[in-house]
């Protein structure tokens, strides 16, 4: 599918240079950039499924779950 978009001149120039440097077409550069953007910002199917499950059963806090979460987080290196 062909799409017309407006791109600021500096970004266009960088994309052109990258395409030339990597031996890729301009279309390939834009396709890869858009694909990466979508993968970073689109809702994750696993997260969406978990949200639906929580909505179905409710998100009531319980002390056992809260304490278990605290213990796990203490062992995780941030």
Buried (B, 14 or more C-beta within 10 A) or exposed (E): EEEEEEEEEEEEEEBEEBBEEEEBEEEEBBEEEEEEEEEEEEEEEEEEEEEEEEEEEEEEEEEEEEEEEEEEEEEEEE
